[in-house]
């Protein structure tokens, strides 16, 4: 019972702890509107460009152009970056910038 109480207390403390900033740096572009973390790098989406950044320094390691216009979000899952543009389309790219297709997602209420 004591172990359960200690674990419960530790878990509750962790949930209530204030988030802390571990690093900050200037964005690679003034229009960044999405971030994703993948493969040890940070990916910043700005317009039709994705920047690969060093998460420790913010230095741009690479960048690539995307075909999606009006992009507004980026995520990572299963070795691919997923980029949205406010429509039902989700554009897929490898971490090196190779286009891997588009998927349409529809939500019903």
C-alpha positions, 0 to 999 in steps of 0.5 A, spaced: 500 500 500 505 504 501 508 503 494 502 505 491 501 511 495 508 513 493 507 512 486 500 516 486 504 522 490 510 522 485 505 521 479 500 527 481 506 531 483 509 530 476 502 532 473 502 538 477 509 541 475 510 547 471 512 546 464 519 549 463 523 552 457 529 548 456 532 552 450 530 557 446 532 560 439 530 564 433 526 561 428 529 560 421 523 564 418 518 569 420 512 565 418 513 558 422 506 555 423 508 548 425 513 544 429 515 537 429 520 532 433 523 526 429 529 522 428 533 527 433 531 533 429 526 539 430 522 540 423 519 547 422 514 549 417 514 555 414 509 557 408 512 551 403 518 550 406 520 545 411 527 546 415 530 541 419 533 544 425 538 542 431 534 542 437 540 544 441 542 550 437 537 552 432 541 551 427 538 549 420 541 543 418 537 542 411 531 545 408 526 542 402 520 545 399 513 542 399 507 542 394 502 543 399 500 551 398 497 555 405 500 549 409 498 550 417 501 544 420 506 539 421 506 532 425 510 526 425 509 518 425 511 512 422 517 515 419 513 520 415 512 528 416 505 529 415 503 536 413 496 539 413 493 546 409 486 547 412 483 542 407 481 535 408 488 533 404 494 531 408 501 531 405 506 526 406 514 527 406 520 523 408 525 526 413 529 528 407 523 531 403 521 526 398 514 526 397 510 520 399 503 522 397 497 525 399 491 522 403 484 525 404 481 525 411 474 527 412 470 528 419 463 527 420 459 530 426 
